Amino acid sequence: MVERVGAGGTRPVSEGGAAVRGRGAGWVLRATEPADVEVIAELRARVMREDLERLGRFDEHHVRQRLRDSLSARYTSVIEVGGDPAGCVTVRPAPEGRWLEHFYLAPHHQGRGLGSAVLRSLLARADAEGAIVRLNVLQGSAAQRLYERHGFVVETQDPVDVFLVRPPGGR
């Protein structure tokens, strides 16, 4: 089933409801399939390696297994560019709003505006629903700047993680 999104996009309707086509941007969020889990686990290991090594927490096996154990395929979408997987993102409902998790882009797609475009689309949906969005990043992660540019503020932190929150509209 496909649903229209704005003037020029369609959205495959999934149970998690996070799938979207970026208008004119050449990207699509599609529902996660079972075969995607290992691809996402490998992407996570590659993307997080530098930060985890800096924090003394990188483990070849654990970085992948943690994804396998925590991934909620129902709420996870694969980001495709030109029909090829470019990343993934999870938007999981929670009692106090939404949790944004597992937002990873392949290194060759980083720094080109794709992450901002996907994030703007996801946040527009949360804003329309009046939902608070929470997430966490590793201490010192460059991703924190991306989230702060989109209205997230530090809620709390510990020696490993920084927890960020964004009220509806990023106020």
Salt bridges, closest charged atoms under 4 A:
GLU3 OE2 - ARG11 NH2 2.15
GLU15 OE2 - ARG74 NE 3.26
ASP36 OD2 - ARG30 NH1 2.80
GLU38 OE2 - ARG68 NE 2.82
GLU42 OE2 - ARG64 NE 2.59
ASP51 OD1 - ARG54 NH2 2.79
GLU53 OE2 - ARG49 NE 2.80
GLU60 OE2 - ARG49 NH1 2.86
GLU60 OE1 - ARG64 NH1 2.92
GLU80 OE2 - ARG30 NE 2.57
GLU101 OE2 - ARG92 NH2 2.90
ASP127 OD1 - ARG166 NH1 2.69
GLU129 OE1 - ARG98 NH2 2.41
GLU155 OE2 - ARG134 NH2 2.93
